[in-house]
Amino acid sequence: MDLKTFIKEKRKLANLTQPEIAEKAGVGLRFIREMEQGKVTLRMDKVNQVLKLFGFELGPVEMRREEFTMNNKQ
């Protein structure tokens, strides 16, 4: 599951609006919107502020072999 889907699902399960989650996490509403829209460049510290609300944090995830091979071709 990607980050945008994860955040959106967790927020909806917690019955929170985007402004509510932004306030609780201490980030801007624009940041929440960008996360849920799948922006590829986000500040990790802010992502962790949001994830912390749900008991999670960022960490390394092993890439599937196909993704790794495709990303490392020159």
PDB file of N, CA, C and O in Angstrom:
ATOM      1  N   MET A   1       0.855  -1.179   0.000  1.00  0.00           N
ATOM      2  CA  MET A   1       0.000   0.000   0.000  1.00  0.00           C
ATOM      3  C   MET A   1       0.896   1.237   0.000  1.00  0.00           C
ATOM      4  O   MET A   1       1.888   1.291   0.728  1.00  0.00           O
ATOM      5  N   ASP A   2       0.549   2.213  -0.806  1.00  0.00           N
ATOM      6  CA  ASP A   2       1.345   3.435  -0.856  1.00  0.00           C
ATOM      7  C   ASP A   2       0.932   4.391   0.268  1.00  0.00           C
ATOM      8  O   ASP A   2      -0.100   4.208   0.913  1.00  0.00           O
ATOM      9  N   LEU A   3       1.762   5.411   0.484  1.00  0.00           N
ATOM     10  CA  LEU A   3       1.554   6.343   1.589  1.00  0.00           C
ATOM     11  C   LEU A   3       0.237   7.095   1.475  1.00  0.00           C
ATOM     12  O   LEU A   3      -0.475   7.255   2.467  1.00  0.00           O
ATOM     13  N   LYS A   4      -0.092   7.558   0.272  1.00  0.00           N
ATOM     14  CA  LYS A   4      -1.317   8.351   0.126  1.00  0.00           C
ATOM     15  C   LYS A   4      -2.555   7.540   0.487  1.00  0.00           C
ATOM     16  O   LYS A   4      -3.467   8.054   1.135  1.00  0.00           O
ATOM     17  N   THR A   5      -2.592   6.284   0.074  1.00  0.00           N
ATOM     18  CA  THR A   5      -3.726   5.417   0.387  1.00  0.00           C
ATOM     19  C   THR A   5      -3.760   5.097   1.878  1.00  0.00           C
ATOM     20  O   THR A   5      -4.822   5.100   2.500  1.00  0.00           O
ATOM     21  N   PHE A   6      -2.592   4.823   2.440  1.00  0.00           N
ATOM     22  CA  PHE A   6      -2.499   4.502   3.866  1.00  0.00           C
ATOM     23  C   PHE A   6      -3.036   5.650   4.720  1.00  0.00           C
ATOM     24  O   PHE A   6      -3.865   5.433   5.603  1.00  0.00           O
ATOM     25  N   ILE A   7      -2.569   6.858   4.461  1.00  0.00           N
ATOM     26  CA  ILE A   7      -2.988   8.024   5.247  1.00  0.00           C
ATOM     27  C   ILE A   7      -4.479   8.281   5.082  1.00  0.00           C
ATOM     28  O   ILE A   7      -5.186   8.514   6.063  1.00  0.00           O
ATOM     29  N   LYS A   8      -4.947   8.239   3.860  1.00  0.00           N
ATOM     30  CA  LYS A   8      -6.362   8.503   3.605  1.00  0.00           C
ATOM     31  C   LYS A   8      -7.249   7.486   4.322  1.00  0.00           C
ATOM     32  O   LYS A   8      -8.254   7.851   4.931  1.00  0.00           O
ATOM     33  N   GLU A   9      -6.869   6.205   4.246  1.00  0.00           N
ATOM     34  CA  GLU A   9      -7.654   5.159   4.904  1.00  0.00           C
ATOM     35  C   GLU A   9      -7.640   5.317   6.422  1.00  0.00           C
ATOM     36  O   GLU A   9      -8.682   5.202   7.067  1.00  0.00           O
ATOM     37  N   LYS A  10      -6.468   5.579   6.993  1.00  0.00           N
ATOM     38  CA  LYS A  10      -6.361   5.752   8.444  1.00  0.00           C
ATOM     39  C   LYS A  10      -7.165   6.956   8.908  1.00  0.00           C
ATOM     40  O   LYS A  10      -7.836   6.903   9.939  1.00  0.00           O
ATOM     41  N   ARG A  11      -7.096   8.041   8.145  1.00  0.00           N
ATOM     42  CA  ARG A  11      -7.832   9.255   8.506  1.00  0.00           C
ATOM     43  C   ARG A  11      -9.335   8.987   8.490  1.00  0.00           C
ATOM     44  O   ARG A  11     -10.054   9.388   9.405  1.00  0.00           O
ATOM     45  N   LYS A  12      -9.799   8.313   7.456  1.00  0.00           N
ATOM     46  CA  LYS A  12     -11.235   8.033   7.353  1.00  0.00           C
ATOM     47  C   LYS A  12     -11.694   7.061   8.435  1.00  0.00           C
ATOM     48  O   LYS A  12     -12.784   7.221   8.983  1.00  0.00           O
ATOM     49  N   LEU A  13     -10.878   6.055   8.749  1.00  0.00           N
ATOM     50  CA  LEU A  13     -11.218   5.122   9.826  1.00  0.00           C
ATOM     51  C   LEU A  13     -11.306   5.836  11.180  1.00  0.00           C
ATOM     52  O   LEU A  13     -12.107   5.459  12.036  1.00  0.00           O
ATOM     53  N   ALA A  14     -10.484   6.861  11.364  1.00  0.00           N
ATOM     54  CA  ALA A  14     -10.504   7.643  12.601  1.00  0.00           C
ATOM     55  C   ALA A  14     -11.587   8.720  12.562  1.00  0.00           C
ATOM     56  O   ALA A  14     -11.761   9.472  13.521  1.00  0.00           O
ATOM     57  N   ASN A  15     -12.313   8.787  11.441  1.00  0.00           N
ATOM     58  CA  ASN A  15     -13.386   9.772  11.267  1.00  0.00           C
ATOM     59  C   ASN A  15     -12.880  11.208  11.443  1.00  0.00           C
ATOM     60  O   ASN A  15     -13.498  12.029  12.122  1.00  0.00           O
ATOM     61  N   LEU A  16     -11.730  11.484  10.805  1.00  0.00           N
ATOM     62  CA  LEU A  16     -11.125  12.812  10.866  1.00  0.00           C
ATOM     63  C   LEU A  16     -11.164  13.472   9.490  1.00  0.00           C
ATOM     64  O   LEU A  16     -11.031  12.808   8.462  1.00  0.00           O
ATOM     65  N   THR A  17     -11.346  14.777   9.491  1.00  0.00           N
ATOM     66  CA  THR A  17     -11.250  15.540   8.250  1.00  0.00           C
ATOM     67  C   THR A  17      -9.779  15.895   8.017  1.00  0.00           C
ATOM     68  O   THR A  17      -8.947  15.751   8.913  1.00  0.00           O
ATOM     69  N   GLN A  18      -9.476  16.354   6.822  1.00  0.00           N
ATOM     70  CA  GLN A  18      -8.105  16.796   6.551  1.00  0.00           C
ATOM     71  C   GLN A  18      -7.689  17.930   7.492  1.00  0.00           C
ATOM     72  O   GLN A  18      -6.581  17.882   8.026  1.00  0.00           O
ATOM     73  N   PRO A  19      -8.533  18.955   7.719  1.00  0.00           N
ATOM     74  CA  PRO A  19      -8.131  20.001   8.667  1.00  0.00           C
ATOM     75  C   PRO A  19      -7.907  19.477  10.092  1.00  0.00           C
ATOM     76  O   PRO A  19      -7.019  19.956  10.797  1.00  0.00           O
ATOM     77  N   GLU A  20      -8.703  18.507  10.506  1.00  0.00           N
ATOM     78  CA  GLU A  20      -8.548  17.952  11.855  1.00  0.00           C
ATOM     79  C   GLU A  20      -7.229  17.193  12.004  1.00  0.00           C
ATOM     80  O   GLU A  20      -6.535  17.334  13.011  1.00  0.00           O
ATOM     81  N   ILE A  21      -6.892  16.394  11.005  1.00  0.00           N
ATOM     82  CA  ILE A  21      -5.640  15.636  11.104  1.00  0.00           C
ATOM     83  C   ILE A  21      -4.439  16.569  11.025  1.00  0.00           C
ATOM     84  O   ILE A  21      -3.428  16.343  11.689  1.00  0.00           O
ATOM     85  N   ALA A  22      -4.548  17.610  10.220  1.00  0.00           N
ATOM     86  CA  ALA A  22      -3.458  18.586  10.120  1.00  0.00           C
ATOM     87  C   ALA A  22      -3.217  19.241  11.480  1.00  0.00           C
ATOM     88  O   ALA A  22      -2.075  19.378  11.918  1.00  0.00           O
ATOM     89  N   GLU A  23      -4.294  19.640  12.136  1.00  0.00           N
ATOM     90  CA  GLU A  23      -4.166  20.291  13.448  1.00  0.00           C
ATOM     91  C   GLU A  23      -3.595  19.334  14.486  1.00  0.00           C
ATOM     92  O   GLU A  23      -2.693  19.702  15.238  1.00  0.00           O
ATOM     93  N   LYS A  24      -4.111  18.113  14.534  1.00  0.00           N
ATOM     94  CA  LYS A  24      -3.641  17.127  15.514  1.00  0.00           C
ATOM     95  C   LYS A  24      -2.168  16.770  15.305  1.00  0.00           C
ATOM     96  O   LYS A  24      -1.445  16.532  16.273  1.00  0.00           O
ATOM     97  N   ALA A  25      -1.724  16.732  14.056  1.00  0.00           N
ATOM     98  CA  ALA A  25      -0.346  16.359  13.747  1.00  0.00           C
ATOM     99  C   ALA A  25       0.600  17.554  13.810  1.00  0.00           C
ATOM    100  O   ALA A  25       1.817  17.378  13.846  1.00  0.00           O
ATOM    101  N   GLY A  26       0.057  18.752  13.825  1.00  0.00           N
ATOM    102  CA  GLY A  26       0.907  19.941  13.854  1.00  0.00           C
ATOM    103  C   GLY A  26       1.535  20.263  12.516  1.00  0.00           C
ATOM    104  O   GLY A  26       2.644  20.794  12.451  1.00  0.00           O
ATOM    105  N   VAL A  27       0.819  19.937  11.440  1.00  0.00           N
ATOM    106  CA  VAL A  27       1.292  20.258  10.088  1.00  0.00           C
ATOM    107  C   VAL A  27       0.211  21.077   9.393  1.00  0.00           C
ATOM    108  O   VAL A  27      -0.910  21.182   9.889  1.00  0.00           O
ATOM    109  N   GLY A  28       0.543  21.644   8.269  1.00  0.00           N
ATOM    110  CA  GLY A  28      -0.422  22.444   7.533  1.00  0.00           C
ATOM    111  C   GLY A  28      -1.415  21.591   6.749  1.00  0.00           C
ATOM    112  O   GLY A  28      -1.133  20.447   6.390  1.00  0.00           O
ATOM    113  N   LEU A  29      -2.570  22.170   6.497  1.00  0.00           N
ATOM    114  CA  LEU A  29      -3.595  21.495   5.696  1.00  0.00           C
ATOM    115  C   LEU A  29      -3.057  21.162   4.304  1.00  0.00           C
ATOM    116  O   LEU A  29      -3.340  20.094   3.763  1.00  0.00           O
ATOM    117  N   ARG A  30      -2.290  22.072   3.737  1.00  0.00           N
ATOM    118  CA  ARG A  30      -1.710  21.838   2.412  1.00  0.00           C
ATOM    119  C   ARG A  30      -0.843  20.576   2.408  1.00  0.00           C
ATOM    120  O   ARG A  30      -0.853  19.815   1.441  1.00  0.00           O
ATOM    121  N   PHE A  31      -0.094  20.360   3.491  1.00  0.00           N
ATOM    122  CA  PHE A  31       0.757  19.178   3.591  1.00  0.00           C
ATOM    123  C   PHE A  31      -0.079  17.901   3.554  1.00  0.00           C
ATOM    124  O   PHE A  31       0.272  16.948   2.858  1.00  0.00           O
ATOM    125  N   ILE A  32      -1.176  17.881   4.296  1.00  0.00           N
ATOM    126  CA  ILE A  32      -2.061  16.710   4.309  1.00  0.00           C
ATOM    127  C   ILE A  32      -2.634  16.475   2.918  1.00  0.00           C
ATOM    128  O   ILE A  32      -2.671  15.340   2.443  1.00  0.00           O
ATOM    129  N   ARG A  33      -3.074  17.531   2.273  1.00  0.00           N
ATOM    130  CA  ARG A  33      -3.620  17.392   0.921  1.00  0.00           C
ATOM    131  C   ARG A  33      -2.576  16.833  -0.037  1.00  0.00           C
ATOM    132  O   ARG A  33      -2.876  15.963  -0.855  1.00  0.00           O
ATOM    133  N   GLU A  34      -1.344  17.339   0.068  1.00  0.00           N
ATOM    134  CA  GLU A  34      -0.278  16.857  -0.810  1.00  0.00           C
ATOM    135  C   GLU A  34       0.036  15.392  -0.548  1.00  0.00           C
ATOM    136  O   GLU A  34       0.293  14.639  -1.487  1.00  0.00           O
ATOM    137  N   MET A  35       0.020  14.977   0.719  1.00  0.00           N
ATOM    138  CA  MET A  35       0.253  13.568   1.051  1.00  0.00           C
ATOM    139  C   MET A  35      -0.809  12.692   0.404  1.00  0.00           C
ATOM    140  O   MET A  35      -0.498  11.678  -0.221  1.00  0.00           O
ATOM    141  N   GLU A  36      -2.067  13.095   0.561  1.00  0.00           N
ATOM    142  CA  GLU A  36      -3.174  12.290   0.054  1.00  0.00           C
ATOM    143  C   GLU A  36      -3.287  12.327  -1.467  1.00  0.00           C
ATOM    144  O   GLU A  36      -3.972  11.496  -2.062  1.00  0.00           O
ATOM    145  N   GLN A  37      -2.621  13.284  -2.090  1.00  0.00           N
ATOM    146  CA  GLN A  37      -2.604  13.350  -3.550  1.00  0.00           C
ATOM    147  C   GLN A  37      -1.386  12.632  -4.130  1.00  0.00           C
ATOM    148  O   GLN A  37      -1.250  12.518  -5.348  1.00  0.00           O
ATOM    149  N   GLY A  38      -0.503  12.149  -3.255  1.00  0.00           N
ATOM    150  CA  GLY A  38       0.642  11.370  -3.714  1.00  0.00           C
ATOM    151  C   GLY A  38       1.850  12.172  -4.129  1.00  0.00           C
ATOM    152  O   GLY A  38       2.635  11.716  -4.961  1.00  0.00           O
ATOM    153  N   LYS A  39       2.023  13.368  -3.566  1.00  0.00           N
ATOM    154  CA  LYS A  39       3.217  14.154  -3.885  1.00  0.00           C
ATOM    155  C   LYS A  39       4.453  13.319  -3.563  1.00  0.00           C
ATOM    156  O   LYS A  39       4.526  12.693  -2.505  1.00  0.00           O
ATOM    157  N   VAL A  40       5.415  13.310  -4.467  1.00  0.00           N
ATOM    158  CA  VAL A  40       6.575  12.432  -4.313  1.00  0.00           C
ATOM    159  C   VAL A  40       7.687  13.018  -3.453  1.00  0.00           C
ATOM    160  O   VAL A  40       8.556  12.278  -2.992  1.00  0.00           O
ATOM    161  N   THR A  41       7.680  14.316  -3.230  1.00  0.00           N
ATOM    162  CA  THR A  41       8.691  14.930  -2.371  1.00  0.00           C
ATOM    163  C   THR A  41       8.003  15.531  -1.154  1.00  0.00           C
ATOM    164  O   THR A  41       7.325  16.554  -1.244  1.00  0.00           O
ATOM    165  N   LEU A  42       8.193  14.876  -0.023  1.00  0.00           N
ATOM    166  CA  LEU A  42       7.611  15.327   1.242  1.00  0.00           C
ATOM    167  C   LEU A  42       8.692  15.295   2.314  1.00  0.00           C
ATOM    168  O   LEU A  42       9.594  14.460   2.266  1.00  0.00           O
ATOM    169  N   ARG A  43       8.602  16.194   3.271  1.00  0.00           N
ATOM    170  CA  ARG A  43       9.549  16.190   4.380  1.00  0.00           C
ATOM    171  C   ARG A  43       9.273  14.998   5.285  1.00  0.00           C
ATOM    172  O   ARG A  43       8.153  14.804   5.757  1.00  0.00           O
ATOM    173  N   MET A  44      10.305  14.209   5.516  1.00  0.00           N
ATOM    174  CA  MET A  44      10.144  12.999   6.314  1.00  0.00           C
ATOM    175  C   MET A  44       9.718  13.299   7.748  1.00  0.00           C
ATOM    176  O   MET A  44       8.936  12.544   8.326  1.00  0.00           O
ATOM    177  N   ASP A  45      10.217  14.380   8.325  1.00  0.00           N
ATOM    178  CA  ASP A  45       9.833  14.691   9.698  1.00  0.00           C
ATOM    179  C   ASP A  45       8.339  14.987   9.801  1.00  0.00           C
ATOM    180  O   ASP A  45       7.693  14.602  10.775  1.00  0.00           O
ATOM    181  N   LYS A  46       7.796  15.667   8.801  1.00  0.00           N
ATOM    182  CA  LYS A  46       6.363  15.959   8.813  1.00  0.00           C
ATOM    183  C   LYS A  46       5.531  14.707   8.548  1.00  0.00           C
ATOM    184  O   LYS A  46       4.468  14.521   9.140  1.00  0.00           O
ATOM    185  N   VAL A  47       6.025  13.848   7.651  1.00  0.00           N
ATOM    186  CA  VAL A  47       5.326  12.589   7.404  1.00  0.00           C
ATOM    187  C   VAL A  47       5.253  11.801   8.704  1.00  0.00           C
ATOM    188  O   VAL A  47       4.210  11.235   9.032  1.00  0.00           O
ATOM    189  N   ASN A  48       6.354  11.761   9.443  1.00  0.00           N
ATOM    190  CA  ASN A  48       6.369  11.038  10.714  1.00  0.00           C
ATOM    191  C   ASN A  48       5.433  11.665  11.745  1.00  0.00           C
ATOM    192  O   ASN A  48       4.855  10.945  12.558  1.00  0.00           O
ATOM    193  N   GLN A  49       5.272  12.972  11.731  1.00  0.00           N
ATOM    194  CA  GLN A  49       4.320  13.620  12.635  1.00  0.00           C
ATOM    195  C   GLN A  49       2.911  13.100  12.386  1.00  0.00           C
ATOM    196  O   GLN A  49       2.156  12.855  13.327  1.00  0.00           O
ATOM    197  N   VAL A  50       2.565  12.933  11.121  1.00  0.00           N
ATOM    198  CA  VAL A  50       1.232  12.446  10.763  1.00  0.00           C
ATOM    199  C   VAL A  50       1.115  10.957  11.100  1.00  0.00           C
ATOM    200  O   VAL A  50       0.130  10.535  11.706  1.00  0.00           O
ATOM    201  N   LEU A  51       2.108  10.167  10.713  1.00  0.00           N
ATOM    202  CA  LEU A  51       2.069   8.732  10.969  1.00  0.00           C
ATOM    203  C   LEU A  51       2.004   8.413  12.460  1.00  0.00           C
ATOM    204  O   LEU A  51       1.385   7.429  12.866  1.00  0.00           O
ATOM    205  N   LYS A  52       2.643   9.244  13.262  1.00  0.00           N
ATOM    206  CA  LYS A  52       2.664   9.038  14.708  1.00  0.00           C
ATOM    207  C   LYS A  52       1.250   9.015  15.301  1.00  0.00           C
ATOM    208  O   LYS A  52       1.003   8.319  16.286  1.00  0.00           O
ATOM    209  N   LEU A  53       0.336   9.763  14.713  1.00  0.00           N
ATOM    210  CA  LEU A  53      -1.051   9.775  15.185  1.00  0.00           C
ATOM    211  C   LEU A  53      -1.669   8.381  15.153  1.00  0.00           C
ATOM    212  O   LEU A  53      -2.566   8.076  15.939  1.00  0.00           O
ATOM    213  N   PHE A  54      -1.192   7.545  14.250  1.00  0.00           N
ATOM    214  CA  PHE A  54      -1.751   6.211  14.059  1.00  0.00           C
ATOM    215  C   PHE A  54      -0.821   5.103  14.562  1.00  0.00           C
ATOM    216  O   PHE A  54      -1.066   3.920  14.324  1.00  0.00           O
ATOM    217  N   GLY A  55       0.250   5.502  15.261  1.00  0.00           N
ATOM    218  CA  GLY A  55       1.172   4.519  15.824  1.00  0.00           C
ATOM    219  C   GLY A  55       2.171   3.955  14.838  1.00  0.00           C
ATOM    220  O   GLY A  55       2.616   2.819  14.996  1.00  0.00           O
ATOM    221  N   PHE A  56       2.536   4.731  13.816  1.00  0.00           N
ATOM    222  CA  PHE A  56       3.482   4.286  12.797  1.00  0.00           C
ATOM    223  C   PHE A  56       4.592   5.316  12.624  1.00  0.00           C
ATOM    224  O   PHE A  56       4.481   6.453  13.084  1.00  0.00           O
ATOM    225  N   GLU A  57       5.668   4.898  11.950  1.00  0.00           N
ATOM    226  CA  GLU A  57       6.737   5.802  11.532  1.00  0.00           C
ATOM    227  C   GLU A  57       7.353   5.280  10.251  1.00  0.00           C
ATOM    228  O   GLU A  57       7.192   4.112   9.897  1.00  0.00           O
ATOM    229  N   LEU A  58       8.068   6.168   9.556  1.00  0.00           N
ATOM    230  CA  LEU A  58       8.738   5.772   8.315  1.00  0.00           C
ATOM    231  C   LEU A  58       9.869   4.797   8.608  1.00  0.00           C
ATOM    232  O   LEU A  58      10.489   4.854   9.670  1.00  0.00           O
ATOM    233  N   GLY A  59      10.130   3.915   7.673  1.00  0.00           N
ATOM    234  CA  GLY A  59      11.238   2.983   7.796  1.00  0.00           C
ATOM    235  C   GLY A  59      11.573   2.393   6.442  1.00  0.00           C
ATOM    236  O   GLY A  59      10.791   2.515   5.499  1.00  0.00           O
ATOM    237  N   PRO A  60      12.727   1.755   6.336  1.00  0.00           N
ATOM    238  CA  PRO A  60      13.104   1.160   5.058  1.00  0.00           C
ATOM    239  C   PRO A  60      12.205  -0.027   4.721  1.00  0.00           C
ATOM    240  O   PRO A  60      11.860  -0.843   5.576  1.00  0.00           O
ATOM    241  N   VAL A  61      11.845  -0.090   3.459  1.00  0.00           N
ATOM    242  CA  VAL A  61      11.025  -1.187   2.958  1.00  0.00           C
ATOM    243  C   VAL A  61      11.749  -1.766   1.745  1.00  0.00           C
ATOM    244  O   VAL A  61      12.156  -1.035   0.842  1.00  0.00           O
ATOM    245  N   GLU A  62      11.899  -3.070   1.742  1.00  0.00           N
ATOM    246  CA  GLU A  62      12.588  -3.715   0.629  1.00  0.00           C
ATOM    247  C   GLU A  62      11.776  -3.559  -0.647  1.00  0.00           C
ATOM    248  O   GLU A  62      10.564  -3.770  -0.658  1.00  0.00           O
ATOM    249  N   MET A  63      12.463  -3.185  -1.726  1.00  0.00           N
ATOM    250  CA  MET A  63      11.817  -3.034  -3.023  1.00  0.00           C
ATOM    251  C   MET A  63      11.655  -4.395  -3.671  1.00  0.00           C
ATOM    252  O   MET A  63      12.450  -5.308  -3.448  1.00  0.00           O
ATOM    253  N   ARG A  64      10.616  -4.513  -4.471  1.00  0.00           N
ATOM    254  CA  ARG A  64      10.468  -5.734  -5.260  1.00  0.00           C
ATOM    255  C   ARG A  64      11.587  -5.790  -6.286  1.00  0.00           C
ATOM    256  O   ARG A  64      12.050  -4.749  -6.752  1.00  0.00           O
ATOM    257  N   ARG A  65      12.016  -6.957  -6.635  1.00  0.00           N
ATOM    258  CA  ARG A  65      13.151  -7.137  -7.545  1.00  0.00           C
ATOM    259  C   ARG A  65      12.965  -6.369  -8.859  1.00  0.00           C
ATOM    260  O   ARG A  65      13.910  -5.762  -9.362  1.00  0.00           O
ATOM    261  N   GLU A  66      11.736  -6.396  -9.419  1.00  0.00           N
ATOM    262  CA  GLU A  66      11.482  -5.714 -10.701  1.00  0.00           C
ATOM    263  C   GLU A  66      11.677  -4.205 -10.569  1.00  0.00           C
ATOM    264  O   GLU A  66      12.247  -3.570 -11.457  1.00  0.00           O
ATOM    265  N   GLU A  67      11.207  -3.633  -9.467  1.00  0.00           N
ATOM    266  CA  GLU A  67      11.351  -2.191  -9.257  1.00  0.00           C
ATOM    267  C   GLU A  67      12.816  -1.815  -9.113  1.00  0.00           C
ATOM    268  O   GLU A  67      13.264  -0.822  -9.687  1.00  0.00           O
ATOM    269  N   PHE A  68      13.569  -2.609  -8.346  1.00  0.00           N
ATOM    270  CA  PHE A  68      14.967  -2.331  -8.122  1.00  0.00           C
ATOM    271  C   PHE A  68      15.746  -2.392  -9.423  1.00  0.00           C
ATOM    272  O   PHE A  68      16.575  -1.523  -9.695  1.00  0.00           O
ATOM    273  N   THR A  69      15.483  -3.413 -10.228  1.00  0.00           N
ATOM    274  CA  THR A  69      16.184  -3.582 -11.500  1.00  0.00           C
ATOM    275  C   THR A  69      15.867  -2.434 -12.449  1.00  0.00           C
ATOM    276  O   THR A  69      16.770  -1.891 -13.086  1.00  0.00           O
ATOM    277  N   MET A  70      14.593  -2.060 -12.551  1.00  0.00           N
ATOM    278  CA  MET A  70      14.193  -0.986 -13.452  1.00  0.00           C
ATOM    279  C   MET A  70      14.772   0.361 -13.015  1.00  0.00           C
ATOM    280  O   MET A  70      15.167   1.159 -13.865  1.00  0.00           O
ATOM    281  N   ASN A  71      14.830   0.627 -11.721  1.00  0.00           N
ATOM    282  CA  ASN A  71      15.339   1.899 -11.207  1.00  0.00           C
ATOM    283  C   ASN A  71      16.852   2.029 -11.316  1.00  0.00           C
ATOM    284  O   ASN A  71      17.379   3.141 -11.268  1.00  0.00           O
ATOM    285  N   ASN A  72      17.551   0.919 -11.460  1.00  0.00           N
ATOM    286  CA  ASN A  72      19.007   0.955 -11.507  1.00  0.00           C
ATOM    287  C   ASN A  72      19.578   0.741 -12.898  1.00  0.00           C
ATOM    288  O   ASN A  72      20.796   0.646 -13.051  1.00  0.00           O
ATOM    289  N   LYS A  73      18.723   0.663 -13.924  1.00  0.00           N
ATOM    290  CA  LYS A  73      19.215   0.554 -15.307  1.00  0.00           C
ATOM    291  C   LYS A  73      19.711   1.916 -15.767  1.00  0.00           C
ATOM    292  O   LYS A  73      19.136   2.951 -15.430  1.00  0.00           O
ATOM    293  N   GLN A  74      20.777   1.896 -16.533  1.00  0.00           N
ATOM    294  CA  GLN A  74      21.311   3.174 -17.029  1.00  0.00           C
ATOM    295  C   GLN A  74      21.005   3.380 -18.473  1.00  0.00           C
ATOM    296  O   GLN A  74      21.383   4.403 -19.044  1.00  0.00           O
TER     297      GLN A  74
END
